[in-house]
């Protein structure tokens, strides 16, 4: 009996040892397998499609060059259908079931803000590659130890407002001689700090702000808004549009509204916007991360040309930022010598790399924009684009310009 118990003990010990060995082997094999990265966006949206495509292009280039530390990148895509709740469920699935090391996306601030607490709770790096709300980085700044896993790979709303003002001073004020502006934005998380930024910096850029309109994203008839713009004698709309850019643009064109449409019209940064609006976008001005022919950095043109050959259209702004985000993550994995989350955070904080959008670096803990993308001519600027004869033309800054700004023939702004 004692002998049987002894044999049983030996067998159990051997089984346990074998299980541990197999577990260690599985861990080792997993560490040598592909680096799994989640990509999160609404697939049916212009900007969502571009976001996925930017990630695909970056992954294929990284893998063609041998991967990261000998490991290939494997993208796992999640369509969140533009829903915050779907975004949360997708993030949870990405971490718990698909075992990703990081998640990249989205361009909708409400979705990013819904996911952010889960990135903190699950301790998984989350690189927001298009959403612009200042609240994203505010959380990182005020509760660093909890939210340090979150990074923002595109300029936040306040910085975008400053970029619009900087460009508008040169392009709209100095070149087109416009000086009466009205702020018109969709009601969204990202536009609240954007509008506050506009109100602060437009007067310094030479504009009198004659009014402000915030409308529901469900708006379909812009006639009352256009009437107010005209009655206020505004010469230019400084916009904050992401979800309804096409509807407003089409009516602006069809009504031959006598004012310029500028600011940020995110959908207008994609070359498919021309066909989506049947050419109504002619003359629209918007800020973006890049455009065909725009030489922001030595990497900008090659990326744009490769993207257009592969996907048949010029990239929207978040294709640039997502492409850069995956490269930044890959470099962080190299510096961290692995994918352990806290090590990745430290490596990401040390990012100083020239991408397609400029010199990529993140603000530190003392900044209110902790882990946000740095703005400026020495870091990431924006590119001012205008639709001219069916093409996106870069009109500012000069080093990236491919043409000069033009006022649409029917846009004959009143002088008040």
N, C-alpha and C positions, 0 to 999 in steps of 0.2 A: 504493500500500500504506500509506504514511504517512498519506494522507488518510483511508483507511478506518479506520485505528487511531484517528485523531483523532476521527472521527465516532462510533466505538464508545465512546471515552472520554467524549465529550459526552453520548451516550445513557445510559451507565451513571451518569454524574454526575446527569443529569436524573432518572433513575429513583430514585436514592438520595435526591435532594432531595424528590421527590414522595412517597416512602415516609415520609420524616421528617415531611413536611407532613401526610400522612394520619394518621400516628401521633399527632402533636400535636393534630390535629383530633379524633381518636378520644378522646384523653385529655380534651380540652376538653368534648366532648359528654358523656363519662361523668361529668365533674364537674358537669354541668348536669342529668344524669339523676336518677332517684330515689335516695334514700339507702337502701341495702339493709342491713337489720338482721336477724340471725338470732335465732330464739327456740327454745329447747331445753328439752324436757320429755317425760315419758311421757304420751301423749295419753289413755290409758285410765284413768288415775288421777284421783281427785277433784281433787287439788291440781294435777295436770298440766293438766287441762282448764281449770281456773280461771286458771292462769298464762297459757295461750294467749289466753283471753278478755280478761284484763286488758290484754295487749299490743294486741289487736285494737281495743279501745275507745280506748286512748290514741292509736294510729295514726290512727284515723278522725277523732278530734277535732283532732289536729295538722294533718292534711291538709285538713280542712274550714276551718281557720283560715289556710290558705295555705301550709302546709308549713314547712320550715326553710330560711331564706334563699332562698325561692322554690322549693325542691325538696320533693317529696313523700316520705314515708316508705313504703318497701316492705318488708313483713315476709316473711321466708322461714322457714317452720316446719319443725322437725325433731323427729320422734318418736324418742326414744332408747330406748323400751320399758323404761325403768328400768334400763338396762344401762350400766355404766361404759365398756365397750369401744365400744358403739354411740354413746355420747356423744362419745368421742374421734373416731370416724370422721365423725360429723355435723359436729363443729367443723372438722375438716380440709376436708371438702367445702364447708362454708360459706365458708371463707377462700379455698381454692384454685380452686373451681369457680364458686361463686355470688358471690364478691367482695363479701362483706359488710364493713361498716366496724366492726361490733361484734356481739357475741352476748350475749343476755340469757337467764337461766335457770341452774340448775335448782333444785328444792327438796330434792333428795337429795344429801347431803354427799359420799358416796362418788363420785358422778358429777362433782360440781364439783371435787373434789380430783384426779380423773383428768384433767379438762380443763385445769386450771390450768397445768401445765407447758407445754402446747401454746399457750396464750394468751401465755405468756412467750416461747416459742420463735418463734412466728409474729408476735409484736408486734401483737396485735389486742386491743382492749379487751374484757374479759369482765366483765359485771355479773351477779353471782350474786344472783338475786332471791328466793330462798327458803331455800336451804341455810344451816345455822347453825353448822357446825363452826368452832371457834376456830382450827383449823389453817390455814384458808383465809387469814385475815389475818396469822397468824403468819409464813407464808412471805413475805408482802409486807413485813412488818416486818424480818425477818432478812436478806432478799435483795432489797432494794428495787429496785435497778437491773434485776434480772431479772424480778421479779414485779409491777412497778408497774402493769401493764395490768389487774390484777384488782381489782374493787371488790365489796363485800358490801352488798346493798341491804336486808337484813333483820337484825335483832339477832342477834348470835352467841349461842351456847348459854349462856355465863357471864352475859351480860347478860339473857338470857331467864330464867335461874334467879333473878337478882336481881329481875326484874319479877314473877315468880311469888311470891317471898317478900314483896315490897312489897304486892302485892294480897292475898295470903293473910292477912297480918297484919290488914288492915282487914276483909276479907270473911269469912274462915273463923274467925279467932281472935276478933275483936271482935264480929262480928255473929252468928255461929253458935256461938261459945264452944267451938270445937274446939281441942285442944292436943296431940294425939298423932298424929303423921304417920309414914307409911311411904313410902319412895321406890320406885317401880316403873317401870322403863323397859325398852324394847326395846334389844337389843344393837346399837348403831350408832355411827358416827363422831361424830354430833352429840350423842348422849346421854352420852358419857363426861365431857366438861366440864360438861354440864348437871347430872349427878348430883353432881359435885364441888362445883358451885355451890350446889345444894340443901343438901348436907351442911354447907356453911359458913354459909349465910344463914338456914335454917329455925330454928335455935335462937335467933337474934337476933330472929326474927319471932314468938317466943313458943311454938314447937313443940318437943316432945321427939321426936326421930327414933328410932323404936322398931325400925327395920329397913330393909333395902334388898334389892330383888329385881331382877336383870337377867335377862331371858329372851330366847330366840331369836325372831326375827320369824316363824319357822315354827310357833310355838306355836298350837295350836287348842283345847286344853283348859286352862282357867285354874283348875280346881278346886284343885290343890295350892297355887297361889299365893294363892288366896282363903282357903284354910285357914290358911296362914301369917299372912296379914293379920289374920284373926280371932283366932288364937292369940296374936298380939303385941298384941292389944287396940288396934289402930290405929283411929282415928276417921276418918281421911281418907287417901286415896292421893294422893300428889303424883306425877303421872305424867310420863313422857316418851314419847309415842306419836306415830308418824307413819304407819307402814305397817299396823299391826294394831289401830288404834283401834276399828274396827267390831266385830271379833271379841270383844275384851275387853269392850266396852260392852254388847253383846247378852247375854253370859253374866252380867255384873254385874246387869243388869236382870232376866233370867229367874230367877236364883238369889235375887233380892231380897237381895243382899249388904248387911249392916248397916254400911256405911261410905260416905262420900261419895267420888266420883271427880272429882278436880280436877287441877291442874297444867297440862300441855300435852297436848292430844289434837287434833293438827293437823287430822285429817279432820272433827272435830266443829265446826270453824269454818265449814263450808260448809252451806248450808241443805238440800242434798240428803241430808245425813247422817240426817235424820229418816226419810225414806223408805228409805234404805239400811239402817237398823237397825229398821224397822217400829215406830218410836216408842220404841225401847229407850233412846234417848239422853236421855229426860226426866230432868232433874236434873243432868246432867253439866255440869261447869264447866271452861272452858278459856280460855287466853290467846290473843288474836288481834290482828290489826292494825286491825280495825274490825267493824262490824255494822250492820244496818238501824236507823236512828234514832240511832246513836251519833255525837255531834257532837265528834269529836276535833279537827277543824279545819273551817273554813267549806267546804272542798272534799269532806269525807267523805260527808255526806248526798247531795249532788248526784251524786257518783260512784256510790254504792250504789244510788240510785234509778234512774239511767240503766242501770246494769249489770243490775238486776233486770228492767227493761222489755225490754232487748235479749235477755237470755239466759234469763229465766224462773226465776232462782234467785239467792239472795244470794251474794255473792262469798266464796270462801275467803281466808285471809290473804294468799296469794301473788298473788291477783288485784290487791289493793291495792298490794303492793310492786312488782309488774311494771308496772302502770300508771304508778306514780311513776317507776320506772326508765327507761321510755321517754321520759317528759317531761324527766327529768334529762339523759339523753343528748342529746335535741333541744336543750336549752339549752346544753349543752357544745359542740355543733356550731356554734351561733350565736356563742358566745364565742371559739371557736377559728377562726372564719371558714373552716371546712372540716372535712374528716374525716381529716386526717393523724393517725396514732395517738398520737405523743408530745404533740402539741398538744392532742388530746382528753383525754389523761391529766391534763395541767396544768389544763385547763378543768374536768374532773370534780372535781379536788381542791379547787377553789374553790366548789363547790356550796354554796349556802345558800338553800334554797327551801322554801316551805310546800306540802306535798303532802297526800294523803289520810291518811297515817299520822302526820303531825306535821311539825315543822321538820326537813328533810332536810339533813344535813351529815355529812362523813366525818372520822374521826380522822386525825391527821397522822402523820408519820414517827416521832415520839418515842413514840407510843402503841404498846403491844403489839398493838393492834387496828388497825394502819395500813390505811386505806381501808375500815374497817368503819363501819357506821352508828352514829351517836351516840345514846345512850340517855338519857332523863330527861324530866322534865315540860317543860323548855324545848326539847327536841328530839323524839325519837320515844318515846312511852310504849307500853304495850300496853293492850288493852281486855280486861277480864275479862267473859266471856260465860257465861250459863247457859241451858240448854234448859228452857223452861217452856211447857207446853201446846202443843207443836209449833212454838214460835217461839224464835229466838235473842234473848235479853234481855241488854242490857249492864248490868252491876251495879257496875262500877268502871272508871275513876275517876268521881267524882261529876259532873264536867262533861259526861261522855259517857254517864251512866247513863240507862237507860230503864225501870228497875225495881229491885226489891230481891231479894237472894239468898234462896232458899228451900231447906230441907232436904227431900229426897225422903221420902215418907211411910214407906217401908220401911227407909230408912237411919237406924237408931237406934244410933248409935255407942256402943260400950262406954266406960265411964269408967276401965277398967283395973282 
